[in-house]
């Protein structure tokens, strides 16, 4: 008969230790070595920004229908159908690149210990490198390449710094 109470006490003890961990999490991060914290901030910003980017890219077909026969998960299909794309087909990729960079920069600035503008711009540079690789691999219209490279990365990283560093 005592066994259910013992199990209950063990669960409460576990919850208490989890509560301690979460209440002291911010305190532990604050005491972390600033260089390590900045590196972790950039990693977290790049990963979370990348997830946001991919989520928006993958949700694009929910809003804008692609040409018949196009497979968004196939790189060769993307290269083949790129000339058939209209302006509307480039809206979601641009938003994904811009919002992914913005979110990544905000995360990096919020977690980072110092040099927060630098952290945000590192996120912008990482996403810019990915965008430049896309320009090199895909045959997108020049207006999109220029708009994407000029507006989606460094300006959004700077905006992320401004929004998060308050």
Phi and psi restraints in degrees (value plus and minus 20) as a CYANA .aco file:
   2 UNK   PHI     -98.1   -58.1
   2 UNK   PSI     -36.9     3.1
   3 UNK   PHI     -78.0   -38.0
   3 UNK   PSI     -64.4   -24.4
   4 UNK   PHI     -79.9   -39.9
   4 UNK   PSI     -55.9   -15.9
   5 UNK   PHI     -89.7   -49.7
   5 UNK   PSI     -56.7   -16.7
   6 UNK   PHI     -84.0   -44.0
   6 UNK   PSI     -64.6   -24.6
   7 UNK   PHI     -82.1   -42.1
   7 UNK   PSI     -60.4   -20.4
   8 UNK   PHI     -82.6   -42.6
   8 UNK   PSI     -63.0   -23.0
   9 UNK   PHI     -84.6   -44.6
   9 UNK   PSI     -58.8   -18.8
  10 UNK   PHI     -84.4   -44.4
  10 UNK   PSI     -61.5   -21.5
  11 UNK   PHI     -84.1   -44.1
  11 UNK   PSI     -64.5   -24.5
  12 UNK   PHI     -82.3   -42.3
  12 UNK   PSI     -60.5   -20.5
  13 UNK   PHI     -83.0   -43.0
  13 UNK   PSI     -61.4   -21.4
  14 UNK   PHI     -83.9   -43.9
  14 UNK   PSI     -63.3   -23.3
  15 UNK   PHI     -83.2   -43.2
  15 UNK   PSI     -57.1   -17.1
  16 UNK   PHI     -84.9   -44.9
  16 UNK   PSI     -60.7   -20.7
  17 UNK   PHI     -88.8   -48.8
  17 UNK   PSI     -56.6   -16.6
  18 UNK   PHI     -84.6   -44.6
  18 UNK   PSI     -61.4   -21.4
  19 UNK   PHI     -80.9   -40.9
  19 UNK   PSI     -63.0   -23.0
  20 UNK   PHI     -81.0   -41.0
  20 UNK   PSI     -63.6   -23.6
  21 UNK   PHI     -79.8   -39.8
  21 UNK   PSI     -66.9   -26.9
  22 UNK   PHI     -92.8   -52.8
  22 UNK   PSI     -54.4   -14.4
  23 UNK   PHI     -91.9   -51.9
  23 UNK   PSI     -47.4    -7.4
  24 UNK   PHI    -119.0   -79.0
  24 UNK   PSI     -18.7    21.3
  25 UNK   PHI     -80.3   -40.3
  25 UNK   PSI     -69.7   -29.7
  26 UNK   PHI     -82.7   -42.7
  26 UNK   PSI     -59.8   -19.8
  27 UNK   PHI     -82.1   -42.1
  27 UNK   PSI     -61.2   -21.2
  28 UNK   PHI     -87.3   -47.3
  28 UNK   PSI     -57.6   -17.6
  29 UNK   PHI     -86.9   -46.9
  29 UNK   PSI     -59.4   -19.4
  30 UNK   PHI     -82.5   -42.5
  30 UNK   PSI     -55.9   -15.9
  31 UNK   PHI    -102.9   -62.9
  31 UNK   PSI     -24.6    15.4
  32 UNK   PHI     -87.5   -47.5
  32 UNK   PSI     132.0   172.0
  33 UNK   PHI     -74.0   -34.0
  33 UNK   PSI     107.8   147.8
  34 UNK   PHI     -78.6   -38.6
  34 UNK   PSI     -56.1   -16.1
  35 UNK   PHI     -87.1   -47.1
  35 UNK   PSI     -64.6   -24.6
  36 UNK   PHI     -83.2   -43.2
  36 UNK   PSI     -62.3   -22.3
  37 UNK   PHI     -82.1   -42.1
  37 UNK   PSI     -60.7   -20.7
  38 UNK   PHI     -86.6   -46.6
  38 UNK   PSI     -59.9   -19.9
  39 UNK   PHI     -83.1   -43.1
  39 UNK   PSI     -65.4   -25.4
  40 UNK   PHI     -83.6   -43.6
  40 UNK   PSI     -54.5   -14.5
  41 UNK   PHI     -83.9   -43.9
  41 UNK   PSI     -64.0   -24.0
  42 UNK   PHI     -86.3   -46.3
  42 UNK   PSI     -63.1   -23.1
  43 UNK   PHI     -80.9   -40.9
  43 UNK   PSI     -66.3   -26.3
  44 UNK   PHI     -83.4   -43.4
  44 UNK   PSI     -63.2   -23.2
  45 UNK   PHI     -83.2   -43.2
  45 UNK   PSI     -62.1   -22.1
  46 UNK   PHI     -86.3   -46.3
  46 UNK   PSI     -62.7   -22.7
  47 UNK   PHI     -88.6   -48.6
  47 UNK   PSI     -69.5   -29.5
  48 UNK   PHI     -87.1   -47.1
  48 UNK   PSI     -61.2   -21.2
  49 UNK   PHI     -81.2   -41.2
  49 UNK   PSI     -60.0   -20.0
  50 UNK   PHI     -84.7   -44.7
  50 UNK   PSI     -58.3   -18.3
  51 UNK   PHI     -85.2   -45.2
  51 UNK   PSI     -63.1   -23.1
  52 UNK   PHI     -82.0   -42.0
  52 UNK   PSI     -64.1   -24.1
  53 UNK   PHI     -76.7   -36.7
  53 UNK   PSI     -71.8   -31.8
  54 UNK   PHI     -86.1   -46.1
  54 UNK   PSI     -57.4   -17.4
  55 UNK   PHI     -81.5   -41.5
  55 UNK   PSI     -62.1   -22.1
  56 UNK   PHI     -89.7   -49.7
  56 UNK   PSI     -60.2   -20.2
  57 UNK   PHI     -81.2   -41.2
  57 UNK   PSI     -65.4   -25.4
  58 UNK   PHI     -89.9   -49.9
  58 UNK   PSI     -45.2    -5.2
  59 UNK   PHI    -105.6   -65.6
  59 UNK   PSI     -27.5    12.5
  60 UNK   PHI     -71.6   -31.6
  60 UNK   PSI     -67.0   -27.0
  61 UNK   PHI     -83.1   -43.1
  61 UNK   PSI     -37.5     2.5
  62 UNK   PHI     -89.6   -49.6
  62 UNK   PSI     -46.4    -6.4
  63 UNK   PHI    -125.3   -85.3
  63 UNK   PSI     -54.6   -14.6
  64 UNK   PHI    -150.5  -110.5
  64 UNK   PSI     101.6   141.6
  65 UNK   PHI     -95.9   -55.9
  65 UNK   PSI     114.8   154.8
  66 UNK   PHI    -107.3   -67.3
  66 UNK   PSI     143.6   183.6
  67 UNK   PHI     -79.0   -39.0
  67 UNK   PSI     131.0   171.0
  68 UNK   PHI     -77.6   -37.6
  68 UNK   PSI     111.3   151.3
  69 UNK   PHI      72.5   112.5
  69 UNK   PSI     -28.2    11.8
  70 UNK   PHI     -97.8   -57.8
  70 UNK   PSI     114.0   154.0
  71 UNK   PHI    -133.5   -93.5
  71 UNK   PSI      86.6   126.6
  72 UNK   PHI     -86.6   -46.6
  72 UNK   PSI     -35.1     4.9
  73 UNK   PHI    -112.1   -72.1
  73 UNK   PSI     -21.0    19.0
  74 UNK   PHI    -131.5   -91.5
  74 UNK   PSI      99.7   139.7
  75 UNK   PHI     -80.3   -40.3
  75 UNK   PSI     -61.5   -21.5
  76 UNK   PHI     -85.2   -45.2
  76 UNK   PSI     -59.3   -19.3
  77 UNK   PHI     -82.6   -42.6
  77 UNK   PSI     -59.5   -19.5
  78 UNK   PHI     -82.6   -42.6
  78 UNK   PSI     -64.0   -24.0
  79 UNK   PHI     -85.5   -45.5
  79 UNK   PSI     -60.6   -20.6
  80 UNK   PHI     -88.9   -48.9
  80 UNK   PSI     -59.5   -19.5
  81 UNK   PHI    -111.4   -71.4
  81 UNK   PSI     -28.0    12.0
  82 UNK   PHI     -71.8   -31.8
  82 UNK   PSI     -63.7   -23.7
  83 UNK   PHI     -85.0   -45.0
  83 UNK   PSI     -39.4     0.6
  84 UNK   PHI    -107.3   -67.3
  84 UNK   PSI     -28.0    12.0
  85 UNK   PHI     -92.7   -52.7
  85 UNK   PSI     123.9   163.9
  86 UNK   PHI    -120.3   -80.3
  86 UNK   PSI     156.9   196.9
  87 UNK   PHI     -72.4   -32.4
  87 UNK   PSI     -63.1   -23.1
  88 UNK   PHI     -80.7   -40.7
  88 UNK   PSI     -47.0    -7.0
  89 UNK   PHI     -94.8   -54.8
  89 UNK   PSI     -33.6     6.4
  90 UNK   PHI    -119.3   -79.3
  90 UNK   PSI     -26.6    13.4
  91 UNK   PHI     -85.4   -45.4
  91 UNK   PSI     -70.5   -30.5
  92 UNK   PHI     -86.4   -46.4
  92 UNK   PSI     -61.8   -21.8
  93 UNK   PHI     -80.4   -40.4
  93 UNK   PSI     -60.7   -20.7
  94 UNK   PHI     -82.9   -42.9
  94 UNK   PSI     -66.7   -26.7
  95 UNK   PHI     -82.1   -42.1
  95 UNK   PSI     -59.3   -19.3
  96 UNK   PHI     -82.4   -42.4
  96 UNK   PSI     -64.7   -24.7
  97 UNK   PHI     -85.2   -45.2
  97 UNK   PSI     -64.6   -24.6
  98 UNK   PHI     -88.4   -48.4
  98 UNK   PSI     -67.8   -27.8
  99 UNK   PHI     -91.2   -51.2
  99 UNK   PSI     -57.6   -17.6
 100 UNK   PHI     -80.3   -40.3
 100 UNK   PSI     -64.1   -24.1
 101 UNK   PHI     -84.8   -44.8
 101 UNK   PSI     -63.8   -23.8
 102 UNK   PHI     -79.6   -39.6
 102 UNK   PSI     -69.7   -29.7
 103 UNK   PHI     -83.9   -43.9
 103 UNK   PSI     -64.0   -24.0
 104 UNK   PHI     -79.6   -39.6
 104 UNK   PSI     -61.7   -21.7
 105 UNK   PHI     -86.6   -46.6
 105 UNK   PSI     -61.5   -21.5
 106 UNK   PHI     -81.0   -41.0
 106 UNK   PSI     -65.6   -25.6
 107 UNK   PHI     -80.9   -40.9
 107 UNK   PSI     -66.2   -26.2
 108 UNK   PHI     -81.7   -41.7
 108 UNK   PSI     -62.2   -22.2
 109 UNK   PHI     -87.7   -47.7
 109 UNK   PSI     -60.8   -20.8
 110 UNK   PHI     -86.2   -46.2
 110 UNK   PSI     -56.9   -16.9
 111 UNK   PHI    -105.1   -65.1
 111 UNK   PSI     -53.2   -13.2
 112 UNK   PHI     -80.1   -40.1
 112 UNK   PSI     133.3   173.3
 113 UNK   PHI    -112.0   -72.0
 113 UNK   PSI     -54.4   -14.4
 114 UNK   PHI    -176.7  -136.7
 114 UNK   PSI     151.8   191.8
 115 UNK   PHI      29.4    69.4
 115 UNK   PSI      31.5    71.5
 116 UNK   PHI     -86.7   -46.7
 116 UNK   PSI     -54.9   -14.9
 117 UNK   PHI     -83.0   -43.0
 117 UNK   PSI     -60.5   -20.5
 118 UNK   PHI     -81.9   -41.9
 118 UNK   PSI     -62.0   -22.0
 119 UNK   PHI     -81.2   -41.2
 119 UNK   PSI     -65.1   -25.1
 120 UNK   PHI     -82.3   -42.3
 120 UNK   PSI     -62.2   -22.2
 121 UNK   PHI     -90.1   -50.1
 121 UNK   PSI     -49.1    -9.1
 122 UNK   PHI     -84.2   -44.2
 122 UNK   PSI     -61.9   -21.9
 123 UNK   PHI     -80.9   -40.9
 123 UNK   PSI     -65.5   -25.5
 124 UNK   PHI     -78.4   -38.4
 124 UNK   PSI     -61.2   -21.2
 125 UNK   PHI     -86.4   -46.4
 125 UNK   PSI     -61.5   -21.5
 126 UNK   PHI     -81.6   -41.6
 126 UNK   PSI     -65.7   -25.7
 127 UNK   PHI     -89.1   -49.1
 127 UNK   PSI     -54.3   -14.3
 128 UNK   PHI     -82.7   -42.7
 128 UNK   PSI     -61.6   -21.6
 129 UNK   PHI     -80.4   -40.4
 129 UNK   PSI     -63.2   -23.2
 130 UNK   PHI     -82.2   -42.2
 130 UNK   PSI     -61.1   -21.1
 131 UNK   PHI     -85.6   -45.6
 131 UNK   PSI     -60.7   -20.7
 132 UNK   PHI     -84.9   -44.9
 132 UNK   PSI     -56.3   -16.3
 133 UNK   PHI     -84.5   -44.5
 133 UNK   PSI     -59.4   -19.4
 134 UNK   PHI     -83.0   -43.0
 134 UNK   PSI     -61.2   -21.2
 135 UNK   PHI     -80.2   -40.2
 135 UNK   PSI     -62.0   -22.0
 136 UNK   PHI     -88.8   -48.8
 136 UNK   PSI     -54.0   -14.0
 137 UNK   PHI    -107.0   -67.0
 137 UNK   PSI     -53.9   -13.9
 138 UNK   PHI    -124.0   -84.0
 138 UNK   PSI     135.5   175.5
 139 UNK   PHI    -122.5   -82.5
 139 UNK   PSI      36.2    76.2
 140 UNK   PHI     -96.2   -56.2
 140 UNK   PSI     138.7   178.7
 141 UNK   PHI     -80.5   -40.5
 141 UNK   PSI     126.9   166.9
 142 UNK   PHI     -80.5   -40.5
 142 UNK   PSI     -56.8   -16.8
 143 UNK   PHI     -80.3   -40.3
 143 UNK   PSI     -57.9   -17.9
 144 UNK   PHI     -90.6   -50.6
 144 UNK   PSI     -64.1   -24.1
 145 UNK   PHI     -77.6   -37.6
 145 UNK   PSI     -66.3   -26.3
 146 UNK   PHI     -86.7   -46.7
 146 UNK   PSI     -67.3   -27.3
 147 UNK   PHI     -79.1   -39.1
 147 UNK   PSI     -65.7   -25.7
 148 UNK   PHI     -83.4   -43.4
 148 UNK   PSI     -70.6   -30.6
 149 UNK   PHI     -88.6   -48.6
 149 UNK   PSI     -52.7   -12.7
 150 UNK   PHI    -103.6   -63.6
 150 UNK   PSI     -56.6   -16.6
 151 UNK   PHI    -126.7   -86.7
 151 UNK   PSI     -44.1    -4.1
 152 UNK   PHI    -107.5   -67.5
 152 UNK   PSI     -36.2     3.8
 153 UNK   PHI    -132.1   -92.1
 153 UNK   PSI     -95.7   -55.7
 154 UNK   PHI     -87.1   -47.1
 154 UNK   PSI     -61.0   -21.0
 155 UNK   PHI     -82.0   -42.0
 155 UNK   PSI     -57.2   -17.2
 156 UNK   PHI     -92.0   -52.0
 156 UNK   PSI     -55.0   -15.0
 157 UNK   PHI     -83.9   -43.9
 157 UNK   PSI     -63.0   -23.0
 158 UNK   PHI     -83.8   -43.8
 158 UNK   PSI     -63.5   -23.5
 159 UNK   PHI     -82.5   -42.5
 159 UNK   PSI     -59.9   -19.9
 160 UNK   PHI     -80.5   -40.5
 160 UNK   PSI     -60.5   -20.5
 161 UNK   PHI     -83.5   -43.5
 161 UNK   PSI     -65.7   -25.7
 162 UNK   PHI     -82.4   -42.4
 162 UNK   PSI     -61.1   -21.1
 163 UNK   PHI     -91.4   -51.4
 163 UNK   PSI     -57.2   -17.2
 164 UNK   PHI    -108.3   -68.3
 164 UNK   PSI     -46.0    -6.0
 165 UNK   PHI    -113.5   -73.5
 165 UNK   PSI      39.7    79.7
